[in-house]
Amino acid sequence: MKHTLSQYPGLLIAGTHSGVGKTTITLGLMSALKEKGYKVQGFKSGPDYIDPSHHTAVTGRFSRNLDTWLMSRDVCLELYEHAMIDSNLVTVQPLPLNSVKEPTPSPSQEGNTKSPLLGGD
């Protein structure tokens, strides 16, 4: 079964480097969308475990970290699909590409935001 985001409306909040406001924008959007009645499910890609706790506090839904350096693509997809039960909007906050926490993507895009969610292998 090929997994894609097409069945779930969502937003990908990205930035060019650390400190540009990705978390602030993400939390503001999550809060506003929740107030509008959306069941917002947050995700963070890459090895960052602080922002998901902020996502959880704002949305009231446990945010997941999708880290393809620590988990296989299939595990990330399973976590994603499980978390989307009873949700109607997804937000994904990736690490910036120049982040010290995320090495430059390999030709396979492993560890990159694209890998588990947007159909990369």
The 8 nearest C-alpha neighbors of each residue, nearest first, counted from 0:
[[1, 2, 3, 73, 76, 118, 77, 80],
 [2, 0, 3, 118, 76, 4, 73, 117],
 [1, 3, 0, 118, 4, 76, 116, 117],
 [4, 2, 5, 117, 118, 116, 1, 6],
 [3, 5, 7, 6, 116, 117, 2, 8],
 [6, 4, 3, 7, 8, 2, 9, 117],
 [5, 7, 4, 8, 3, 2, 9, 87],
 [6, 8, 4, 5, 9, 88, 87, 89],
 [9, 7, 88, 89, 6, 5, 87, 10],
 [8, 10, 89, 88, 90, 7, 11, 91],
 [9, 11, 90, 12, 89, 91, 8, 88],
 [10, 12, 91, 90, 92, 13, 9, 93],
 [11, 13, 92, 91, 10, 21, 25, 93],
 [14, 12, 93, 21, 92, 11, 95, 15],
 [15, 13, 16, 95, 21, 19, 12, 17],
 [14, 16, 95, 96, 13, 17, 97, 19],
 [17, 15, 95, 14, 97, 19, 18, 98],
 [18, 16, 19, 95, 98, 15, 14, 20],
 [17, 19, 20, 16, 21, 14, 22, 15],
 [20, 18, 17, 21, 16, 14, 15, 22],
 [19, 21, 23, 22, 18, 24, 14, 17],
 [22, 20, 24, 23, 25, 19, 14, 13],
 [21, 23, 25, 24, 20, 26, 50, 92],
 [22, 24, 20, 26, 25, 21, 27, 28],
 [25, 23, 27, 21, 22, 26, 20, 28],
 [24, 26, 22, 28, 23, 27, 21, 29],
 [27, 25, 29, 23, 28, 24, 22, 30],
 [28, 26, 24, 30, 29, 25, 23, 31],
 [27, 29, 31, 25, 30, 26, 32, 24],
 [30, 28, 26, 32, 27, 31, 33, 25],
 [29, 31, 33, 27, 28, 32, 57, 26],
 [32, 30, 34, 28, 33, 29, 27, 35],
 [33, 31, 35, 29, 34, 30, 37, 28],
 [32, 34, 37, 30, 36, 35, 31, 29],
 [33, 35, 31, 36, 32, 30, 37, 29],
 [36, 34, 32, 33, 37, 31, 30, 38],
 [35, 37, 33, 34, 38, 32, 39, 31],
 [38, 36, 33, 32, 39, 35, 87, 88],
 [37, 39, 86, 87, 88, 33, 40, 36],
 [38, 40, 88, 37, 89, 86, 33, 58],
 [41, 39, 89, 86, 88, 90, 60, 38],
 [42, 40, 62, 90, 89, 54, 91, 39],
 [41, 43, 91, 63, 62, 64, 90, 92],
 [44, 42, 92, 64, 91, 93, 65, 51],
 [45, 43, 65, 93, 66, 64, 112, 92],
 [44, 46, 66, 47, 94, 65, 43, 93],
 [45, 47, 66, 48, 100, 44, 64, 101],
 [48, 46, 45, 49, 50, 43, 64, 44],
 [47, 49, 51, 50, 46, 64, 52, 43],
 [50, 48, 52, 51, 47, 53, 54, 43],
 [49, 51, 53, 52, 48, 54, 47, 22],
 [52, 50, 54, 62, 53, 49, 48, 55],
 [51, 53, 55, 50, 54, 49, 56, 62],
 [52, 54, 56, 50, 51, 55, 57, 49],
 [55, 53, 51, 57, 52, 56, 62, 41],
 [54, 56, 61, 52, 60, 59, 62, 58],
 [55, 57, 53, 54, 59, 58, 52, 60],
 [58, 56, 54, 55, 59, 30, 53, 26],
 [59, 57, 60, 55, 56, 54, 39, 29],
 [58, 60, 55, 56, 57, 61, 54, 39],
 [61, 59, 55, 58, 62, 40, 39, 56],
 [60, 62, 55, 63, 59, 54, 41, 40],
 [63, 61, 41, 51, 55, 42, 54, 60],
 [64, 62, 42, 65, 51, 43, 61, 41],
 [63, 65, 43, 42, 44, 66, 51, 62],
 [66, 64, 44, 75, 43, 45, 63, 67],
 [65, 67, 45, 68, 44, 69, 46, 70],
 [68, 66, 110, 70, 69, 71, 72, 65],
 [67, 69, 110, 66, 70, 109, 45, 71],
 [68, 70, 67, 66, 71, 46, 65, 110],
 [71, 69, 67, 66, 68, 74, 75, 72],
 [70, 72, 74, 73, 67, 75, 69, 68],
 [71, 73, 75, 115, 74, 76, 67, 70],
 [74, 72, 76, 71, 75, 77, 115, 70],
 [73, 75, 77, 71, 76, 72, 70, 78],
 [76, 74, 72, 78, 73, 77, 65, 79],
 [77, 75, 79, 73, 74, 78, 80, 72],
 [76, 78, 74, 80, 79, 75, 81, 73],
 [79, 77, 75, 81, 76, 80, 82, 74],
 [80, 78, 76, 82, 77, 81, 75, 83],
 [79, 81, 83, 77, 82, 78, 76, 84],
 [80, 82, 78, 83, 79, 84, 77, 76],
 [83, 81, 79, 80, 84, 78, 40, 63],
 [82, 84, 86, 80, 81, 85, 79, 40],
 [83, 85, 86, 82, 81, 80, 87, 79],
 [84, 86, 83, 87, 38, 82, 40, 81],
 [87, 85, 38, 83, 84, 88, 39, 40],
 [86, 88, 38, 37, 39, 7, 85, 89],
 [89, 87, 39, 9, 8, 86, 38, 40],
 [90, 88, 9, 40, 39, 41, 10, 8],
 [89, 91, 10, 41, 9, 11, 42, 40],
 [92, 90, 42, 11, 43, 41, 12, 93],
 [91, 93, 43, 12, 11, 13, 42, 44],
 [94, 92, 44, 43, 112, 13, 91, 95],
 [93, 95, 45, 96, 44, 98, 92, 101],
 [96, 94, 16, 98, 97, 15, 14, 93],
 [95, 97, 98, 94, 103, 15, 101, 16],
 [96, 98, 95, 16, 99, 103, 101, 15],
 [99, 97, 100, 95, 101, 96, 94, 16],
 [98, 100, 101, 97, 102, 96, 95, 103],
 [101, 99, 98, 102, 46, 45, 94, 47],
 [102, 100, 98, 99, 103, 45, 96, 94],
 [103, 101, 104, 100, 99, 98, 97, 96],
 [102, 104, 105, 101, 96, 97, 111, 98],
 [105, 103, 108, 111, 102, 109, 110, 106],
 [104, 106, 108, 107, 109, 103, 110, 111],
 [105, 107, 108, 104, 109, 103, 120, 111],
 [108, 106, 105, 109, 120, 104, 119, 114],
 [109, 107, 105, 104, 111, 106, 114, 110],
 [110, 108, 107, 111, 114, 105, 104, 67],
 [111, 109, 67, 68, 108, 104, 114, 112],
 [110, 112, 108, 113, 109, 114, 104, 67],
 [113, 111, 114, 93, 44, 110, 115, 116],
 [114, 112, 117, 111, 119, 116, 115, 118],
 [113, 115, 119, 111, 112, 120, 116, 109],
 [116, 114, 72, 75, 113, 76, 117, 119],
 [117, 115, 118, 113, 114, 3, 4, 76],
 [116, 118, 113, 119, 3, 115, 114, 4],
 [117, 119, 116, 3, 114, 115, 120, 113],
 [120, 118, 114, 113, 117, 115, 108, 116],
 [119, 114, 107, 118, 108, 109, 115, 72]]
